[in-house]
Amino acid sequence: MKDTEEVPVQFLVANMTCGGCARSVTRAIQSVDPIAQITIDPSSRRVEVASDQPRAAFEEALAQAGF
């Protein structure tokens, strides 16, 4: 059980254009928090992550992955 609360954060990933991109986004997010709950909507290019990790950590991982 985690000591901190999971807070959902949303990202607009403008250059996520295909299923392969969505898989890469998932891997980037899981590199920060392997048990994060991830919801990806490729048509709107939105990603929602429920995690106790800071938003900045996900932003950095997405940037390093080219997003």
C-alpha positions, -999 to 999 in steps of 0.1 A, spaced: 0 0 0 13 34 -9 17 62 16 9 90 -8 -22 97 -27 -25 90 -64 -35 121 -83 -45 118 -119 -26 141 -143 -34 147 -180 -11 153 -209 -17 164 -244 9 145 -265 6 164 -298 30 141 -318 14 108 -307 0 98 -340 -2 60 -340 -4 29 -319 34 26 -319 36 61 -304 10 51 -278 31 21 -268 62 43 -266 43 68 -244 32 39 -221 68 26 -218 80 61 -209 54 65 -182 61 31 -168 98 39 -166 88 64 -139 61 44 -122 57 7 -133 23 5 -116 8 37 -128 -27 35 -142 -26 48 -177 -54 58 -200 -45 68 -236 -70 82 -262 -50 83 -295 -78 101 -313 -76 131 -290 -39 126 -282 -46 127 -245 -30 107 -218 -42 104 -182 -19 89 -156 -29 80 -120 3 79 -99 19 92 -68 49 104 -88 53 141 -96 40 154 -130 75 167 -138 89 132 -137 65 121 -164 71 152 -185 108 145 -184 103 108 -194 81 118 -223 106 144 -235 134 119 -234 112 95 -254 108 122 -281 73 134 -271 
